[in-house]
Structure formats: structure tokens, C-alpha cells
Amino acid sequence: MGELIYTLCMLTSLACTWLLFASYRRTRYRLLFWSGLCFAVMTLNNLFLIFDKVVFPNVDFMPLRVVSALAACLLLLYGLIYEKE
């Protein structure tokens, strides 16, 4: 059951990424770009979670998961702080 939930979370992040970038291409609103990048890295984070728990259960992907989560938060924080409009 966990595999299904992890996969659905990754697909949801991927869908959000796609929708945010599609909206950015239409409007050119920069905050959508930074949010899209954030969700792209969150998708990568969810992929690392699937690798960690399902595909390679004996390999520890925790450092990659923590670094990717931090990168996603920093991208969104940068977009929120430095993109004024």
C-alpha cells in the first residue's frame, strides 16, 4: 500500500510542476516559475523516497532526500523574497 501512496505523491508533484510551468509560459509571472522549480525538485524528492523505501530498501537515500527537500524550500523562498511585482 505504501508503494501506491509514494507513487501517487510523486505523480501529484509532477502534475503540479507541469501546471505551474504551463501557467508560467502563458503569463510570464516569475513566481510561477520559482514555484514550478520548487515542485520539480519535490518530484525528485518523491522519486528518492520511492527509491529509498521500495526499489532499494537496503540503500539509505535519506541524505539525498533531505538535500532535495531543502533545495525545494530554498527555491520557493528565493522566489518569494526576490521576485517583486
Residue pairs with C-beta under 8 A, 6 or more apart in sequence:
2 53
2 54
3 50
3 53
3 54
6 46
6 49
6 50
6 53
6 54
7 50
9 46
9 49
10 43
10 46
10 47
10 49
10 50
13 39
13 42
13 43
13 45
13 46
14 43
16 39
16 42
17 36
17 39
17 40
17 42
17 43
20 32
20 33
20 35
20 36
20 39
21 32
21 33
21 36
23 29
23 32
24 30
24 32
24 33
24 36
29 85
30 79
30 83
30 85
31 79
31 80
31 83
31 85
33 79
34 75
34 76
34 78
34 79
34 80
34 83
35 76
35 79
37 75
37 79
38 72
38 73
38 75
38 76
38 79
39 72
41 68
41 71
41 72
41 75
42 68
42 69
42 72
44 68
45 65
45 68
45 69
45 72
48 61
48 64
48 65
48 68
49 61
49 65
51 59
51 61
52 59
52 60
52 61
52 62
52 65
